[in-house]
Amino acid sequence: MASKRICLWLVFMIITQSVGEDMRLVRMSSMRGSKFQCGNTTCLPFVNLITSTIMKCQMACLAQIYCRAATFYRSTSICELFADILNQNENMLADADATSMNVIAGTRSPPG
């Protein structure tokens, strides 16, 4: 009985430690009604996901160390993650269905 408790405690500690180490604190700016306009391959998404909410799209981006921006489309629940977006605010296109988010430089903790 005691060995079972110790084993469960060790498993709990391992899970807690691994989750705690993977957590990242990052701030993102949000732009409703805008999406990234990609005229070339330098701003194509590296991942397209289906997520149910903007918050889950944001969390998907924050979970990826290379993600610098994301766009969420409400009607299709598609979340696009971007790694190499240059001059993000200059590459915006109006789209009432989209919400785009940028990682704010210098807010990633621990630094990526």
C-alpha positions as CSV (number, residue, x, y, z in Angstrom):
1,M,0.0,0.0,0.0
2,A,2.8,2.4,0.9
3,S,4.7,1.6,-2.3
4,K,1.5,2.4,-4.4
5,R,1.2,5.8,-2.7
6,I,4.9,6.5,-3.3
7,C,4.6,5.5,-7.0
8,L,1.5,7.7,-7.5
9,W,3.2,10.6,-5.8
10,L,6.3,10.2,-8.1
11,V,4.0,10.1,-11.2
12,F,2.2,13.2,-10.0
13,M,5.6,15.0,-9.4
14,I,6.9,14.1,-12.8
15,I,3.7,15.3,-14.6
16,T,3.7,18.5,-12.5
17,Q,7.4,19.2,-13.2
18,S,7.1,18.6,-17.0
19,V,4.0,20.7,-17.3
20,G,5.5,23.5,-15.3
21,E,8.7,23.6,-17.4
22,D,6.7,23.8,-20.7
23,M,4.6,26.8,-19.7
24,R,5.4,30.0,-21.4
25,L,4.2,33.5,-20.6
26,V,3.9,35.6,-23.7
27,R,1.8,38.6,-24.5
28,M,0.0,39.0,-27.8
29,S,-1.6,41.9,-29.6
30,S,-4.9,41.3,-31.3
31,M,-6.4,42.9,-34.5
32,R,-10.0,42.1,-35.2
33,G,-11.2,42.3,-38.8
34,S,-7.7,41.8,-40.2
35,K,-5.6,39.0,-41.7
36,F,-2.1,38.8,-43.0
37,Q,-1.8,39.4,-46.7
38,C,0.7,37.0,-48.1
39,G,2.1,38.1,-51.5
40,N,5.0,35.7,-51.3
41,T,6.2,32.7,-49.4
42,T,7.7,34.6,-46.6
43,C,4.5,35.0,-44.7
44,L,2.7,31.7,-45.4
45,P,1.5,29.8,-42.3
46,F,3.6,26.9,-41.1
47,V,0.6,25.2,-39.5
48,N,-3.2,25.3,-40.2
49,L,-5.3,23.9,-37.3
50,I,-9.0,23.7,-36.5
51,T,-9.7,25.2,-33.1
52,S,-13.1,26.1,-31.5
53,T,-12.1,29.5,-30.1
54,I,-9.7,32.4,-30.6
55,M,-8.2,31.6,-27.2
56,K,-7.4,28.0,-28.3
57,C,-5.8,29.4,-31.4
58,Q,-3.7,31.8,-29.3
59,M,-2.7,29.0,-27.0
60,A,-1.6,26.9,-30.0
61,C,0.6,29.7,-31.1
62,L,2.0,30.2,-27.6
63,A,2.8,26.5,-27.4
64,Q,5.1,26.7,-30.5
65,I,8.4,28.3,-29.7
66,Y,8.7,29.5,-33.4
67,C,5.2,31.0,-33.7
68,R,5.3,34.8,-34.0
69,A,1.7,35.4,-35.1
70,A,-1.7,33.7,-35.7
71,T,-4.9,34.3,-37.5
72,F,-8.3,32.8,-36.5
73,Y,-11.3,32.6,-38.8
74,R,-14.5,32.4,-36.8
75,S,-16.7,31.0,-39.6
76,T,-14.4,28.0,-40.3
77,S,-12.6,27.7,-36.9
78,I,-9.3,27.6,-38.8
79,C,-6.2,28.8,-37.0
80,E,-3.2,29.7,-39.0
81,L,0.2,29.9,-37.2
82,F,3.0,32.0,-38.7
83,A,6.8,31.9,-38.0
84,D,8.4,34.4,-40.3
85,I,6.2,37.4,-40.7
86,L,8.2,40.5,-41.6
87,N,6.6,44.0,-41.1
88,Q,3.4,42.4,-39.8
89,N,1.4,45.6,-39.6
90,E,2.2,46.4,-43.2
91,N,0.9,43.1,-44.5
92,M,-2.7,43.4,-43.3
93,L,-5.9,42.9,-45.3
94,A,-9.4,43.7,-44.0
95,D,-11.5,40.6,-43.3
96,A,-14.5,40.8,-41.0
97,D,-14.3,37.0,-40.3
98,A,-10.6,37.1,-39.1
99,T,-8.8,38.0,-36.0
100,S,-5.0,38.2,-36.2
101,M,-2.6,38.1,-33.2
102,N,1.1,39.0,-32.9
103,V,3.5,38.0,-30.3
104,I,4.8,41.1,-28.6
105,A,8.6,41.1,-28.8
106,G,10.4,40.7,-25.5
107,T,7.5,39.2,-23.6
108,R,8.3,35.5,-24.0
109,S,9.3,33.9,-20.7
110,P,11.6,32.0,-20.7
111,P,13.2,33.7,-23.7
112,G,12.9,31.5,-26.9
